[in-house]
Amino acid sequence: MPRVVTKSLAVAAVAAALAALGIAGPAVGTDGRDGNSATEGPAPRVSPGLAWGACPADLSRSLRCGTLAVPLDHEHPDGRTTTLAVSLAQATGRGPKAGTILVNPGGPGGRGMWLAAAVQQRLPADLRDRYDIVGIDPRGNGHSSPVQCVDTAVFDRAPKPDPVPRTEADKQRLLDRARTYAEGCAARGGDLLPHMSTAENARDMDDVRAALGEAKVSYLGWSYGTYLGAVYGQLFPQRVDKLILDSVVDPSPRGIWYGVNLDQDIAFQHRWREFIRWAGRHDDVLKLGADAAAVEAAFGRVLAGVRAAPAGNIGPAEVYDMVTTAMYDDDQWRDLALAFSGYLAGDPAPLGKLYEPPSAVQANMTAVYTAVECNDAPWPRDWSVWNRDADALNRANPILTWPNTWLNAPCLFWKTPPRTPLPIDGRGLSGALLVQAENDAATPLVGGVAMHRALPASRLVTLRGEGNHGVLIFNPNDCVSDVAWAYLRDGTLPSADVVCAGGHEPDAREAKQ
């Protein structure tokens, strides 16, 4: 899987999934034929508010695509508009349809058009036959009037500044960098920037529903997409058919978004401890030390080395980026460990191979991440609060705390007044299925439990012993899938919460093919 050099944590799994599913670019349809060519199958879908045609070249040829004008500000629906790009993976059967599933991969900042093809590929055949799958690039993202905050080739040129400050002067330099980023967003984001929020995204989704001509839609969302789905369900409960939220965000006002990021700092440290214990058990292959303490010490030597003299364009910031990305999916652990041991043995080439230069795509995803999180909810406006919390957390949780602090620090300087998060209570929803890996770092289990409390009619499926981010589609488990597909077939939720067995051991000897 590729490495993601980005400010955004939650989008790392999305980029990795693109390669894992083989649909990052044009691809054949699920029946092995070019989806844009004339073939036998169901009649092309007709939607009252969307004209379906060919897709951009970076998307699967199995998809059809269109655009929709939506209000720039949903509080002024007759005012100016912005453009959403929408994709359709049409139901493959000729019989009666079960409905339409809207999908979102997370972020904020994840592009959603590609995901329609990925979900269709992973659904059982009977569900592929019966459901249309619709993906959306959220406003400001991808093919939907994309925004940028900085020239990433300049701002993110490697090696970037060390994210772990050792002096007050270091903190001030990193604060200045965060201020520069926020000012860049204000200067480049235009009129769209103040209207990039989860509530606006949810209202955009309902405009897509209306344009599809559907009285109700189902929804499948991951990571940030779980919060988006919960907000949609809160605003439009009567328009929700089936709701599946995978890798769940804490929707409480305390969580959105400052608290969620503090919880991540702790959860990533737990996941890191799993990694170093695993690497110690496989010292015969990975050569980092025979126990967790030895592996931790080896990592410290890597950081010390690239701090003293960057390995080409790799300094400590790039190393922390690599670690963060690998904690999303343990199929990346072997490459990370071998890159560290190679570096310590005098060969920096494997470390260099894990680095991906900044791109305009990643910069756009980061801009959307920042805008939505800063607009969605109040953040502390006093640096002393951030400084106190980061200093305290960093003592026991150093793997992510400071990098995550600087990721979100532009919200200290954000020009747009923040919204008040919508209380989530599930009123009017007939049910929801929540899926959560027990040791997920990006969306810790505490989030799934909090969402379960907020949605009284929900059921929680916990994948015990598993830490990979995103279960359905990205890291499928038969037990979890059986529950989810049964719910999509007939709307039946399990009678009680479900615990499934997970916790596979990644292979230290051979990278996953």
C-alpha positions as CSV (number, residue, x, y, z in Angstrom):
1,M,0.0,0.0,0.0
2,P,1.3,3.5,-0.7
3,R,2.5,5.9,1.9
4,V,0.5,9.1,2.4
5,V,2.4,12.4,3.2
6,T,-0.5,14.6,4.4
7,K,-1.6,16.7,7.3
8,S,-4.8,14.7,7.5
9,L,-4.8,11.5,9.6
10,A,-8.2,10.0,8.6
11,V,-7.6,10.2,4.8
12,A,-4.5,7.9,5.0
13,A,-6.7,4.7,5.0
14,V,-8.6,6.0,2.0
15,A,-5.5,6.4,-0.2
16,A,-4.3,3.0,0.9
17,A,-7.6,1.4,0.0
18,L,-7.5,2.8,-3.5
19,A,-4.4,0.8,-4.3
20,A,-5.6,-2.3,-2.3
21,L,-8.8,-2.5,-4.4
22,G,-7.1,-1.7,-7.7
23,I,-9.4,1.1,-8.6
24,A,-7.3,4.2,-8.2
25,G,-7.6,4.8,-12.0
26,P,-9.7,3.6,-14.9
27,A,-10.7,0.0,-14.4
28,V,-13.0,-2.6,-15.9
29,G,-16.4,-3.1,-14.5
30,T,-17.4,-5.8,-12.1
31,D,-18.5,-8.1,-14.9
32,G,-15.1,-7.8,-16.5
33,R,-16.3,-5.5,-19.3
34,D,-15.8,-1.8,-19.8
35,G,-18.6,-0.1,-18.0
36,N,-18.9,2.7,-20.5
37,S,-19.3,0.4,-23.5
38,A,-22.6,-0.9,-24.8
39,T,-23.3,-4.2,-23.0
40,E,-26.3,-6.3,-22.1
41,G,-27.6,-5.6,-18.6
42,P,-30.2,-3.4,-16.8
43,A,-31.5,-0.3,-18.6
44,P,-29.5,2.8,-17.8
45,R,-30.7,4.6,-14.8
46,V,-32.7,7.8,-15.3
47,S,-32.5,10.4,-12.5
48,P,-34.8,13.5,-12.6
49,G,-32.0,15.9,-11.4
50,L,-28.8,14.2,-12.7
51,A,-27.7,13.5,-16.2
52,W,-25.4,10.5,-16.2
53,G,-22.5,10.4,-18.6
54,A,-18.8,9.5,-18.8
55,C,-16.5,9.9,-15.7
56,P,-13.2,11.7,-15.3
57,A,-10.3,9.6,-16.3
58,D,-9.1,8.8,-12.8
59,L,-12.2,6.8,-12.0
60,S,-13.3,3.3,-12.8
61,R,-15.0,2.9,-16.2
62,S,-17.7,0.9,-14.5
63,L,-19.1,4.1,-13.1
64,R,-21.4,6.7,-14.6
65,C,-20.9,10.3,-13.4
66,G,-22.8,13.6,-13.3
67,T,-22.8,17.0,-11.6
68,L,-25.3,18.8,-9.4
69,A,-25.5,22.5,-8.5
70,V,-26.3,22.9,-4.8
71,P,-26.7,26.0,-2.7
72,L,-23.4,27.6,-1.5
73,D,-25.2,28.4,1.7
74,H,-28.2,26.1,2.5
75,E,-29.6,28.8,4.7
76,H,-30.1,30.8,1.4
77,P,-31.2,28.1,-1.0
78,D,-32.0,30.5,-3.8
79,G,-28.6,32.2,-3.7
80,R,-25.3,31.3,-5.3
81,T,-24.4,27.6,-5.9
82,T,-21.4,25.3,-5.9
83,T,-21.0,22.2,-7.9
84,L,-21.0,18.6,-6.6
85,A,-19.6,15.7,-8.7
86,V,-21.5,12.5,-8.3
87,S,-20.8,8.9,-9.4
88,L,-23.1,5.9,-9.9
89,A,-22.4,2.2,-9.8
90,Q,-25.7,1.0,-11.1
91,A,-27.4,-2.1,-9.8
92,T,-26.4,-5.1,-12.0
93,G,-29.7,-7.0,-11.9
94,R,-32.8,-6.6,-14.0
95,G,-35.3,-7.3,-11.2
96,P,-36.8,-5.0,-8.6
97,K,-34.3,-2.7,-6.9
98,A,-33.9,-2.5,-3.1
99,G,-32.8,1.2,-3.3
100,T,-29.8,3.4,-3.4
101,I,-26.8,3.5,-1.0
102,L,-24.9,6.8,-0.6
103,V,-21.3,6.2,0.5
104,N,-18.5,8.3,2.1
105,P,-15.0,7.1,2.8
106,G,-14.1,9.6,5.6
107,G,-11.7,12.4,6.2
108,P,-12.9,15.0,6.3
109,G,-11.2,15.2,2.9
110,G,-11.8,11.8,1.5
111,R,-13.0,11.8,-2.1
112,G,-16.2,9.7,-2.5
113,M,-16.7,9.1,-6.2
114,W,-14.3,6.2,-6.5
115,L,-15.9,4.5,-3.5
116,A,-19.1,3.6,-5.4
117,A,-17.2,1.1,-7.5
118,A,-15.2,-0.3,-4.5
119,V,-18.4,-0.9,-2.5
120,Q,-20.1,-2.6,-5.5
121,Q,-17.2,-4.9,-6.0
122,R,-17.2,-6.1,-2.4
123,L,-21.0,-6.6,-2.0
124,P,-22.4,-10.1,-2.5
125,A,-23.9,-10.7,-5.9
126,D,-27.5,-10.4,-4.8
127,L,-26.9,-7.0,-3.2
128,R,-25.0,-5.8,-6.3
129,D,-28.1,-6.8,-8.3
130,R,-30.5,-4.8,-6.1
131,Y,-28.7,-1.6,-5.0
132,D,-27.4,1.4,-6.9
133,I,-24.3,2.8,-5.2
134,V,-23.7,6.6,-5.3
135,G,-20.5,8.3,-4.4
136,I,-20.0,12.1,-3.9
137,D,-16.9,14.2,-3.9
138,P,-17.9,16.5,-1.0
139,R,-17.9,20.2,-1.6
140,G,-14.5,21.6,-2.1
141,N,-13.0,18.2,-2.8
142,G,-11.8,16.3,-5.8
143,H,-14.0,16.9,-8.8
144,S,-16.4,19.2,-6.7
145,S,-14.9,22.7,-7.1
146,P,-11.7,21.8,-5.2
147,V,-10.0,24.2,-2.8
148,Q,-6.4,24.6,-1.9
149,C,-4.8,26.4,1.1
150,V,-1.1,26.5,0.1
151,D,1.3,25.7,-2.6
152,T,2.1,22.2,-1.3
153,A,5.3,21.9,-3.3
154,V,6.6,24.8,-1.3
155,F,4.8,24.5,2.1
156,D,5.3,20.8,2.4
157,R,8.7,20.5,0.8
158,A,10.6,17.8,2.5
159,P,12.1,17.6,5.0
160,K,9.4,19.5,6.8
161,P,10.0,21.0,10.2
162,D,10.4,18.6,13.1
163,P,6.9,18.3,14.7
164,V,8.3,17.6,18.2
165,P,9.4,20.8,19.8
166,R,12.3,20.9,22.2
167,T,12.1,24.6,23.1
168,E,9.6,27.4,23.3
169,A,11.1,28.8,20.2
170,D,10.4,25.6,18.4
171,K,6.8,25.8,19.4
172,Q,6.6,29.4,18.2
173,R,8.0,28.5,14.8
174,L,5.4,25.7,14.4
175,L,2.6,28.0,15.6
176,D,3.7,30.5,12.9
177,R,3.5,27.7,10.3
178,A,0.0,26.9,11.5
179,R,-1.0,30.6,11.2
180,T,0.5,30.7,7.7
181,Y,-1.6,27.7,6.7
182,A,-4.8,29.3,8.1
183,E,-4.1,32.5,6.4
184,G,-3.5,30.6,3.1
185,C,-6.9,29.0,3.5
186,A,-8.6,32.3,4.0
187,A,-6.8,33.8,1.0
188,R,-7.3,30.9,-1.4
189,G,-10.6,29.3,-0.2
190,G,-12.9,32.0,-1.6
191,D,-16.6,32.2,-0.8
192,L,-16.8,28.4,-0.4
193,L,-14.5,28.1,2.6
194,P,-17.0,29.4,5.3
195,H,-19.6,26.9,4.0
196,M,-17.5,23.8,4.2
197,S,-19.0,21.9,7.2
198,T,-20.5,18.6,8.1
199,A,-24.0,20.1,8.2
200,E,-23.6,21.5,4.7
201,N,-22.3,18.2,3.5
202,A,-25.3,16.4,4.9
203,R,-27.7,18.9,3.2
204,D,-25.7,18.4,0.0
205,M,-26.4,14.6,0.4
206,D,-30.1,15.3,0.7
207,D,-30.0,17.4,-2.5
208,V,-28.4,14.4,-4.2
209,R,-31.2,12.2,-2.8
210,A,-33.8,14.5,-4.3
211,A,-32.0,14.7,-7.6
212,L,-32.0,10.9,-7.7
213,G,-35.7,10.9,-7.3
214,E,-35.6,8.8,-4.1
215,A,-37.9,9.2,-1.2
216,K,-35.3,7.5,1.0
217,V,-31.7,6.4,0.7
218,S,-29.5,4.1,2.6
219,Y,-26.0,5.2,3.7
220,L,-22.7,3.5,4.3
221,G,-19.9,5.7,5.8
222,W,-16.5,5.2,7.3
223,S,-14.5,7.2,9.9
224,Y,-15.5,10.9,9.5
225,G,-18.2,9.5,7.3
226,T,-19.9,8.0,10.4
227,Y,-20.3,11.5,11.8
228,L,-21.6,12.7,8.5
229,G,-24.1,9.9,8.4
230,A,-25.2,10.6,12.0
231,V,-25.7,14.3,11.2
232,Y,-27.7,13.4,8.0
233,G,-29.9,11.0,10.1
234,Q,-30.4,13.7,12.7
235,L,-31.4,16.3,10.1
236,F,-33.4,14.0,7.8
237,P,-34.5,10.9,9.8
238,Q,-37.5,10.3,7.6
239,R,-35.3,10.0,4.5
240,V,-33.0,7.3,5.9
241,D,-33.7,3.7,5.0
242,K,-30.7,1.7,6.3
243,L,-27.7,3.3,8.1
244,I,-24.3,1.6,8.5
245,L,-21.5,3.4,10.2
246,D,-18.1,1.8,10.2
247,S,-15.1,2.9,12.4
248,V,-17.1,5.3,14.4
249,V,-16.4,8.9,15.5
250,D,-17.5,10.1,18.9
251,P,-20.4,12.5,18.0
252,S,-20.6,14.3,21.3
253,P,-20.0,18.1,21.4
254,R,-17.0,17.3,23.6
255,G,-15.7,15.1,20.8
256,I,-16.2,17.3,17.8
257,W,-13.3,17.9,17.1
258,Y,-10.8,18.8,19.8
259,G,-11.7,15.9,22.0
260,V,-11.6,13.4,19.2
261,N,-8.0,14.4,18.4
262,L,-6.9,14.0,22.0
263,D,-8.4,10.5,22.1
264,Q,-6.5,9.7,18.9
265,D,-3.2,10.6,20.6
266,I,-3.8,7.9,23.2
267,A,-5.2,5.3,20.8
268,F,-2.3,5.7,18.3
269,Q,0.2,5.1,21.2
270,H,-1.7,1.8,22.1
271,R,-1.4,0.8,18.4
272,W,2.3,1.7,18.3
273,R,2.8,-0.6,21.3
274,E,1.2,-3.4,19.4
275,F,3.6,-2.7,16.5
276,I,6.8,-2.7,18.6
277,R,5.7,-5.9,20.4
278,W,5.1,-7.5,17.1
279,A,8.4,-6.3,15.7
280,G,10.2,-7.7,18.8
281,R,8.6,-11.1,18.2
282,H,10.0,-11.2,14.7
283,D,13.5,-9.9,15.4
284,D,14.9,-12.8,13.3
285,V,13.5,-11.2,10.2
286,L,13.1,-7.5,11.1
287,K,16.4,-7.0,13.0
288,L,15.1,-4.2,15.3
289,G,15.5,-5.9,18.7
290,A,14.1,-8.9,20.5
291,D,11.5,-7.1,22.6
292,A,9.4,-3.9,22.5
293,A,11.9,-1.9,24.5
294,A,14.6,-2.7,22.0
295,V,12.4,-1.8,19.1
296,E,11.4,1.5,20.7
297,A,15.1,2.2,21.2
298,A,15.8,1.4,17.6
299,F,13.1,3.9,16.5
300,G,14.7,6.5,18.7
301,R,18.0,6.0,16.9
302,V,16.2,6.4,13.6
303,L,14.7,9.7,14.7
304,A,18.1,10.9,16.2
305,G,19.8,10.0,12.9
306,V,17.4,11.9,10.6
307,R,17.3,14.8,13.0
308,A,21.1,15.1,12.9
309,A,21.2,14.6,9.1
310,P,18.2,14.1,6.9
311,A,18.3,10.9,4.8
312,G,17.8,12.7,1.5
313,N,14.5,14.4,1.9
314,I,13.5,12.4,5.0
315,G,13.6,14.0,8.4
316,P,11.7,13.4,11.6
317,A,8.4,14.8,10.2
318,E,8.5,12.3,7.3
319,V,9.3,9.5,9.7
320,Y,6.3,10.4,11.9
321,D,4.1,10.5,8.8
322,M,5.2,7.0,7.8
323,V,4.5,5.7,11.3
324,T,1.1,7.3,11.4
325,T,0.1,5.9,8.1
326,A,1.2,2.4,9.0
327,M,-0.8,2.4,12.2
328,Y,-4.0,2.4,10.1
329,D,-3.3,-1.0,8.6
330,D,-0.8,-3.6,9.9
331,D,-0.2,-4.9,6.4
332,Q,2.2,-1.9,6.2
333,W,4.1,-2.9,9.4
334,R,6.7,-5.1,7.7
335,D,7.8,-2.5,5.2
336,L,8.0,0.1,8.0
337,A,10.1,-2.2,10.2
338,L,12.4,-3.2,7.4
339,A,12.9,0.5,6.4
340,F,14.0,1.3,10.0
341,S,16.3,-1.7,10.2
342,G,17.8,-0.9,6.8
343,Y,18.5,2.6,7.8
344,L,20.2,1.6,11.0
345,A,22.3,-0.9,9.0
346,G,23.5,2.0,6.8
347,D,21.0,1.6,3.9
348,P,18.5,4.6,3.7
349,A,16.9,3.4,0.4
350,P,14.0,1.4,2.0
351,L,13.1,4.5,4.1
352,G,13.2,6.6,0.9
353,K,10.8,4.2,-0.8
354,L,8.2,4.8,1.9
355,Y,8.2,8.5,1.2
356,E,5.7,10.0,-1.3
357,P,6.2,13.6,-2.3
358,P,3.4,16.0,-1.7
359,S,0.8,16.2,-4.4
360,A,-2.0,18.6,-5.3
361,V,-4.5,15.8,-4.5
362,Q,-3.2,15.4,-1.0
363,A,-3.1,19.1,-0.5
364,N,-6.7,19.4,-1.5
365,M,-7.7,16.6,0.9
366,T,-5.8,18.4,3.7
367,A,-7.5,21.7,2.9
368,V,-10.9,20.1,3.1
369,Y,-10.0,18.3,6.4
370,T,-8.9,21.6,7.9
371,A,-11.8,23.7,6.7
372,V,-14.5,21.2,7.9
373,E,-12.9,20.5,11.3
374,C,-12.3,24.2,12.0
375,N,-15.8,25.2,10.9
376,D,-17.7,22.4,12.5
377,A,-17.2,23.3,16.2
378,P,-15.4,25.7,18.6
379,W,-11.7,25.0,19.3
380,P,-9.7,26.5,22.2
381,R,-8.7,30.0,21.1
382,D,-6.0,30.2,23.8
383,W,-2.7,28.5,22.9
384,S,-2.0,27.8,26.5
385,V,-4.9,25.2,26.5
386,W,-3.4,23.4,23.5
387,N,0.1,23.6,25.0
388,R,-1.0,22.3,28.4
389,D,-2.9,19.3,26.9
390,A,-0.2,18.4,24.4
391,D,2.6,18.6,27.0
392,A,0.6,16.4,29.4
393,L,-0.4,13.8,26.7
394,N,3.0,13.7,25.1
395,R,4.7,12.3,28.2
396,A,2.9,8.9,27.8
397,N,1.8,9.2,24.2
398,P,4.6,10.7,22.1
399,I,4.0,8.9,18.8
400,L,1.3,11.2,17.6
401,T,0.6,14.0,20.2
402,W,2.7,16.8,18.8
403,P,2.2,15.9,15.1
404,N,-1.5,15.8,15.7
405,T,-1.4,19.1,17.5
406,W,0.2,20.9,14.6
407,L,-2.2,19.2,12.2
408,N,-5.1,21.0,13.8
409,A,-3.4,24.1,15.1
410,P,-4.7,26.2,12.1
411,C,-8.0,26.2,13.9
412,L,-6.4,28.5,16.5
413,F,-6.2,31.2,13.8
414,W,-9.3,30.4,11.7
415,K,-11.2,33.4,10.3
416,T,-14.6,31.8,10.0
417,P,-16.8,31.8,13.2
418,P,-17.3,28.1,14.2
419,R,-20.6,26.3,14.2
420,T,-22.2,24.7,17.2
421,P,-22.2,20.9,16.8
422,L,-25.6,19.4,16.2
423,P,-26.7,17.2,19.1
424,I,-27.1,13.6,18.0
425,D,-29.9,11.7,19.7
426,G,-31.2,9.4,16.9
427,R,-34.7,10.8,17.2
428,G,-36.8,9.4,14.4
429,L,-34.3,6.9,13.1
430,S,-35.6,3.3,12.9
431,G,-32.2,1.8,13.4
432,A,-28.5,1.9,12.6
433,L,-25.7,-0.7,12.5
434,L,-22.3,0.4,14.0
435,V,-19.1,-1.5,13.2
436,Q,-16.0,-1.0,15.2
437,A,-12.5,-2.6,15.4
438,E,-11.6,-2.9,19.1
439,N,-8.1,-1.4,18.7
440,D,-8.6,1.1,15.9
441,A,-6.4,4.1,16.5
442,A,-7.9,6.6,14.1
443,T,-11.4,6.1,15.5
444,P,-11.0,4.5,18.9
445,L,-13.6,2.2,20.5
446,V,-14.7,5.0,22.7
447,G,-16.2,6.6,19.7
448,G,-18.3,3.6,18.7
449,V,-19.6,3.3,22.3
450,A,-20.5,7.0,22.3
451,M,-22.3,6.8,19.0
452,H,-24.2,3.7,20.3
453,R,-25.4,5.7,23.3
454,A,-26.4,8.6,21.0
455,L,-28.5,6.3,18.7
456,P,-30.7,4.2,21.0
457,A,-32.0,2.1,18.1
458,S,-28.5,1.1,17.0
459,R,-26.6,-2.2,17.3
460,L,-22.9,-2.3,17.8
461,V,-20.7,-4.9,16.1
462,T,-17.2,-5.0,17.7
463,L,-14.3,-6.8,16.0
464,R,-12.3,-8.0,19.0
465,G,-8.5,-7.9,18.8
466,E,-8.5,-6.0,15.5
467,G,-6.8,-2.6,15.0
468,N,-7.1,-2.0,11.3
469,H,-9.1,1.1,10.4
470,G,-12.2,0.4,8.3
471,V,-13.7,-3.0,8.4
472,L,-16.4,-3.5,5.7
473,I,-14.8,-3.3,2.2
474,F,-11.3,-2.3,3.5
475,N,-10.5,-5.1,6.0
476,P,-13.5,-7.5,5.6
477,N,-14.3,-10.0,8.3
478,D,-16.9,-12.7,7.5
479,C,-18.7,-12.4,10.9
480,V,-19.1,-8.6,10.5
481,S,-20.0,-8.9,6.8
482,D,-22.7,-11.5,7.5
483,V,-24.4,-9.1,9.9
484,A,-24.1,-6.1,7.6
485,W,-25.3,-7.8,4.5
486,A,-28.3,-9.3,6.3
487,Y,-29.3,-5.8,7.4
488,L,-29.0,-4.5,3.8
489,R,-31.1,-7.5,2.5
490,D,-34.2,-7.0,4.7
491,G,-33.5,-4.2,7.3
492,T,-33.2,-6.7,10.2
493,L,-30.7,-5.7,12.9
494,P,-29.4,-8.3,15.3
495,S,-31.4,-8.7,18.5
496,A,-28.4,-7.6,20.6
497,D,-24.9,-6.2,20.1
498,V,-22.4,-8.6,18.4
499,V,-18.8,-9.4,19.1
500,C,-16.8,-10.9,16.3
501,A,-13.3,-12.5,16.4
502,G,-10.5,-10.6,14.7
503,G,-6.9,-9.9,15.5
504,H,-4.9,-11.6,12.7
505,E,-1.1,-11.4,13.0
506,P,0.6,-9.6,10.1
507,D,3.2,-11.6,8.2
508,A,6.7,-10.5,9.0
509,R,8.3,-12.7,6.4
510,E,6.5,-11.7,3.2
511,A,4.7,-8.5,2.3
512,K,1.0,-9.0,1.4
513,Q,0.4,-9.3,-2.3
